[in-house]
Amino acid sequence: MRRAAVGLAFVTSLGVADAAPWTVTIEGGGEADTNVQRVETGPGLTTHRVDAGVMRLGAKVDRRAKLLGGAYAVVAGFLSRIVANTEASTENVSLLTAELRYLRPIEDRPVSLGLGAIVADAQPITDEIGARTFRNLGADALLVLDSGQGEQASKHLTIGVGVRDFTYKENHDFDWSGPIATGRIDLTLWQPSGGTRSLELAAWLAFEGRYYESTALANACPPGAPPSDSCSAGTSLPRRDRVERIGVELTWTGKVVAAAGYQLTVIDSNSYGQSLIRHKATISATRSLPLALYGTALATLQIDQYPDGLVLKKDTQRSEFTSLDDENRSSLQLRIGRPVSDAWSIEARAAIWRNLGGEMETTFRRASIYAGAVYSR
């Protein structure tokens, strides 16, 4: 999960006033998906993979401008998916998002203060409750420090402190709220005159305190029995999780834009079976291709470790909760695009997802192929 890092990266763009502050993007297309419900299969599970055609439609509005001596950015959008197979009608979901950032420099110092807010709400389209539907609200106080300009090695540090309130609409045992603290530093390590090539380093860390409305579970499995949620026992203790993330990414920009990154996520929970250590490594490359095409390849390796042992989740709601993020698996993804005018482009995407390594006893298999068009002005 890289939401904290992406949110802070969004802040770094506020210092530039765009001559055309409005950007509108609309995307639509069709997809074939071999596992639209993103379920695991294996011993002890009654789930099965459902393949279906999927229609996707999305739009985004982005505005960046100056205000009261500072700069603000507003990004709002939605993404809807409609699944052709009625067996998976709960997958008909729309995700509505909005993000606001405002930064104001302190006199002539390379320091800016600001505020941020985020809203994300996944809503069902055809069913009363949609798959993985949730609501996430957040607010942050921001501190940004800049150092170095032009051909000098530049530094950009962003620190955020705030709160989050998360609601999981399918099962309110997973609702939580709590504080969050984030930090990100962006460094230009090398950039010769002209700026056509560069080497950049980004590093980030984040902390979340999650205070759940539900109570913690205890291990009530017989001695020597494999971990299972069927033998967990309730307690009177409120559930509390501590989530820590640290990551780093190196990006080369030239004829090819290439990036390699690693993120470690540690979830320490007082509830049985909920603690997790996640290693996630990514490598990507984007470059122009013949026939005015451009291509991007992304490979992700994710390995999960479970301090309590892997607890087999027979409850489909709990299993589904672990896959809120589309990219929350090891994957190989390829994207090919081609502009057809100043505003229109067409693109095709293909991807496969697997659970590799770690302690997984179940199997996750998913593949998709997508073709669509993008309008941006």
C-alpha positions in Angstrom: 0.0 0.0 0.0 1.5 3.3 -1.1 -1.3 5.8 -0.4 0.7 7.8 2.2 3.6 8.2 -0.2 1.4 9.1 -3.1 -0.5 11.6 -1.0 2.8 13.3 0.0 4.0 13.3 -3.6 0.9 15.1 -4.6 1.9 17.9 -2.2 5.2 18.4 -3.9 3.5 19.7 -7.1 1.8 22.6 -5.3 4.6 25.1 -5.7 4.1 25.4 -9.5 1.3 27.6 -10.8 -0.2 26.2 -13.9 -1.0 28.6 -16.7 -4.1 26.4 -17.5 -5.1 25.4 -13.9 -8.0 23.1 -15.0 -7.4 19.6 -16.3 -10.2 17.2 -17.1 -9.6 13.5 -17.8 -12.2 11.0 -18.9 -11.5 7.3 -19.4 -13.7 4.4 -20.6 -13.2 0.9 -21.9 -13.9 -2.9 -21.6 -12.0 -5.5 -19.7 -12.0 -9.3 -19.4 -11.2 -10.5 -15.8 -10.7 -14.1 -14.7 -11.3 -13.4 -11.0 -13.6 -10.3 -10.7 -14.3 -11.0 -7.0 -10.5 -11.3 -6.2 -11.0 -14.5 -4.1 -8.5 -17.0 -2.8 -9.2 -20.7 -3.4 -7.8 -23.8 -1.7 -8.4 -26.3 1.1 -11.1 -25.3 3.6 -12.5 -22.6 1.3 -15.8 -22.7 -0.5 -14.9 -19.9 -2.9 -14.4 -20.2 -6.6 -13.1 -17.8 -9.2 -15.7 -16.0 -11.4 -14.7 -14.7 -14.8 -16.6 -11.9 -16.5 -16.5 -9.0 -18.9 -16.2 -5.6 -17.1 -17.1 -2.1 -18.3 -15.0 0.7 -16.7 -15.8 4.4 -16.8 -14.0 7.1 -14.9 -13.4 10.9 -14.8 -11.1 13.2 -12.9 -11.0 17.0 -12.5 -7.7 18.6 -11.4 -7.3 22.3 -10.5 -4.1 24.0 -9.3 -3.8 27.7 -8.8 -2.6 30.5 -6.5 -4.7 31.8 -3.6 -4.0 34.3 -0.7 -0.2 34.1 -1.2 -0.2 30.3 -1.4 -1.0 27.5 -3.8 -3.8 25.0 -3.7 -4.7 21.9 -5.6 -8.0 20.1 -5.8 -8.4 16.7 -7.4 -11.8 15.0 -7.6 -13.0 12.0 -9.6 -14.9 8.8 -9.8 -14.3 5.3 -11.2 -17.1 2.9 -11.9 -17.1 -0.8 -12.9 -20.0 -2.8 -14.2 -19.6 -6.6 -14.3 -21.5 -8.6 -16.9 -21.8 -11.8 -14.8 -24.8 -11.5 -12.5 -23.2 -14.0 -10.1 -20.8 -11.1 -9.2 -23.3 -8.2 -9.2 -21.8 -6.9 -5.9 -18.7 -6.0 -7.9 -20.8 -3.2 -9.6 -19.2 -0.4 -7.6 -18.3 3.3 -8.0 -15.4 4.9 -6.2 -15.7 8.6 -5.5 -12.6 10.5 -4.4 -11.6 14.1 -3.6 -8.3 15.5 -2.3 -7.5 19.1 -1.3 -4.1 20.6 -0.5 -3.2 24.2 0.4 0.4 25.4 1.1 1.5 28.9 2.0 5.2 29.9 2.2 6.5 31.7 5.3 7.8 35.0 3.9 11.0 34.4 1.9 12.0 31.2 3.8 12.1 27.8 2.0 9.3 26.6 4.4 5.6 26.3 3.7 2.7 25.4 6.0 -0.6 24.0 4.9 -3.6 21.8 5.3 -4.9 18.7 3.5 -8.0 16.7 3.3 -9.0 13.5 1.6 -12.4 11.7 1.0 -12.8 8.3 -0.6 -16.2 6.6 -0.8 -16.9 3.3 -2.6 -20.6 2.9 -3.3 -22.6 0.0 -4.7 -24.5 0.4 -8.0 -26.9 -2.5 -8.2 -26.8 -4.2 -4.7 -27.5 -2.9 -1.3 -23.9 -3.6 -0.2 -21.2 -3.7 -2.8 -17.9 -5.7 -2.7 -15.2 -4.0 -0.7 -17.2 -0.8 -0.3 -15.7 1.6 2.2 -15.4 5.2 3.2 -12.1 6.9 4.2 -12.0 10.4 5.6 -8.8 12.3 6.6 -7.3 15.7 7.4 -3.7 16.7 7.8 -1.5 19.6 8.9 1.5 19.9 6.5 5.0 21.2 6.8 7.1 21.5 3.6 10.8 22.4 3.4 12.6 23.1 0.1 16.3 23.4 -0.5 18.3 23.8 -3.8 17.1 24.9 -7.2 18.1 24.6 -10.8 21.2 22.5 -11.5 22.0 22.1 -7.8 20.9 18.9 -5.9 17.4 19.8 -4.7 15.8 18.5 -1.6 12.1 18.5 -0.7 10.8 17.3 2.7 7.1 16.9 3.5 5.8 16.2 6.9 2.1 15.5 7.7 0.3 14.9 10.9 -3.5 14.2 11.0 -6.3 11.8 11.6 -8.2 9.1 9.6 -11.7 7.7 9.9 -12.3 4.4 8.0 -15.6 2.6 7.6 -15.9 -0.8 6.0 -19.5 -1.0 4.9 -19.7 -4.8 4.6 -18.6 -5.6 8.2 -18.3 -2.8 10.8 -16.0 -4.9 12.9 -13.3 -3.4 10.7 -14.2 0.3 11.3 -11.4 2.3 12.8 -10.2 5.8 13.5 -7.0 7.2 14.7 -3.9 9.5 14.2 -1.5 9.3 11.3 2.0 10.8 10.9 3.8 10.8 7.5 7.1 12.0 6.2 8.6 12.0 2.7 11.9 13.3 1.3 12.6 13.8 -2.4 16.2 14.3 -3.6 17.6 15.1 -7.0 20.8 13.2 -6.9 22.0 14.1 -10.4 20.8 16.3 -13.2 23.1 17.8 -15.8 22.5 21.0 -17.7 19.4 20.9 -19.8 17.5 18.7 -17.5 16.9 15.9 -20.0 18.3 13.3 -17.6 18.1 12.9 -13.9 18.4 10.5 -11.0 16.0 11.0 -8.1 15.6 9.3 -4.8 12.4 9.3 -2.7 12.0 7.9 0.8 9.0 7.9 3.1 7.7 6.6 6.4 4.3 6.5 8.0 2.7 5.6 11.3 -1.0 4.9 12.0 -2.7 4.2 15.2 -6.0 2.3 14.5 -8.6 2.3 17.2 -11.4 -0.2 16.3 -15.0 -0.2 17.4 -14.8 -4.0 17.7 -13.0 -6.1 20.4 -9.8 -8.1 20.0 -9.8 -11.8 19.4 -7.7 -14.3 21.4 -6.2 -17.7 20.2 -8.4 -20.5 21.5 -7.2 -23.2 19.2 -6.2 -26.5 20.8 -2.4 -27.0 21.4 -0.8 -28.2 18.1 -3.8 -27.3 16.0 -3.2 -25.1 12.9 -4.2 -21.5 13.2 -7.9 -20.9 12.2 -10.4 -18.1 12.8 -13.0 -20.9 13.6 -11.3 -21.4 17.0 -10.6 -17.8 17.9 -12.4 -16.4 21.0 -13.7 -13.0 21.8 -12.3 -10.8 24.6 -13.5 -7.6 26.3 -10.4 -5.7 25.1 -10.9 -3.1 22.4 -8.9 -3.9 19.3 -5.9 -1.7 18.7 -3.5 -1.9 15.7 -0.2 0.0 15.1 0.7 0.3 11.4 4.2 1.4 10.4 5.5 1.8 6.8 8.9 2.7 5.4 9.8 2.8 1.8 12.4 4.0 -0.8 12.3 4.5 -4.5 15.0 5.4 -7.0 13.9 6.9 -10.4 16.0 7.4 -13.5 14.7 9.7 -16.2 16.2 9.7 -19.7 15.1 8.0 -22.9 13.6 5.4 -20.5 11.9 6.3 -17.2 12.8 3.5 -14.9 12.1 3.1 -11.2 12.8 0.5 -8.5 11.4 0.6 -5.0 10.8 -1.3 -1.8 8.3 -0.9 1.1 8.1 -2.6 4.4 4.8 -2.6 6.2 4.4 -3.9 9.8 1.0 -4.2 11.4 1.2 -5.0 15.1 -2.3 -5.9 16.4 -3.6 -7.1 19.8 -6.2 -9.2 17.9 -5.3 -12.8 17.1 -4.4 -13.3 13.4 -4.3 -9.7 12.4 -0.6 -8.9 12.8 1.3 -8.8 9.5 4.7 -8.1 8.1 4.6 -7.2 4.4 7.6 -6.9 2.0 6.8 -5.2 -1.3 9.4 -4.6 -4.1 8.5 -2.9 -7.4 10.4 -2.3 -10.6 9.0 -0.4 -13.6 10.0 1.1 -17.0 8.3 3.5 -19.4 9.6 4.4 -22.9 8.5 5.4 -26.3 8.0 2.6 -28.9 7.7 2.5 -32.7 4.5 3.7 -34.4 4.1 6.5 -31.9 3.4 4.0 -29.1 4.5 4.3 -25.5 4.8 1.4 -23.1 5.0 0.8 -19.4 5.9 -2.5 -17.6 5.5 -2.9 -13.9 6.6 -6.0 -11.8 5.6 -6.3 -8.1 6.8 -8.9 -5.7 5.0 -9.1 -2.4 5.7 -11.5 0.5 3.5 -11.6 3.6 4.5 -13.0 6.9 2.2 -13.6 9.8 3.6 -13.4 13.4 0.6 -15.4 14.7 0.8 -17.9 11.9 -1.4 -17.9 8.8 -5.0 -17.8 10.0 -7.2 -19.4 7.4 -10.2 -17.1 7.0 -13.3 -19.0 6.1 -15.4 -15.9 6.6 -15.6 -14.5 3.1 -16.2 -11.0 4.3 -12.9 -11.1 6.3 -11.1 -12.6 3.3 -12.5 -9.9 1.0 -11.4 -7.1 3.3 -7.7 -8.1 2.8 -7.9 -7.2 -0.9 -9.2 -3.7 -0.9 -6.2 -2.6 -2.9 -6.2 -3.8 -6.6 -2.4 -4.1 -6.5 -2.2 -5.9 -3.2 -0.6 -9.0 -4.7 2.5 -9.9 -6.6 1.9 -9.0 -10.2 3.2 -8.3 -13.7 1.5 -5.5 -15.6 1.9 -4.1 -19.1 0.4 -1.0 -20.6 0.6 0.2 -24.2 -0.8 3.6 -25.3 -0.9 5.8 -28.4 -2.1 9.4 -28.8 -4.5 9.9 -31.7 -5.0 13.7 -31.2 -4.0 16.5 -28.8 -6.7 15.4 -26.4 -7.4 11.7 -27.2 -5.4 8.6 -26.8 -6.1 4.8 -26.8 -4.5 2.3 -24.5 -4.4 -1.4 -23.7 -3.5 -3.1 -20.4 -2.8 -6.6 -19.4 -1.9 -8.0 -15.9 -1.6 -11.1 -13.9 -1.7 -11.4 -10.1 -0.5 -14.2 -7.9 0.3 -14.8 -4.2 4.0 -15.8 -4.1 6.2 -16.7 -1.2 5.4 -16.0 2.4 3.2 -18.5 4.3 0.3 -18.7 1.9 -1.5 -22.1 1.8 -4.3 -20.9 -0.4 -4.1 -19.8 -4.0 -4.8 -16.5 -5.6 -5.0 -16.3 -9.4 -6.2 -13.4 -11.4 -5.6 -12.1 -15.0 -7.1 -9.2 -16.9 -6.9 -7.6 -20.2 -8.3 -4.1 -20.9 -8.7 -1.8 -23.9 -10.1 1.8 -23.8 -9.8 5.4 -24.7 -8.6 8.5 -22.6 -9.6 12.1 -23.1 -7.5 14.7 -21.3 -7.7 18.5 -21.8 
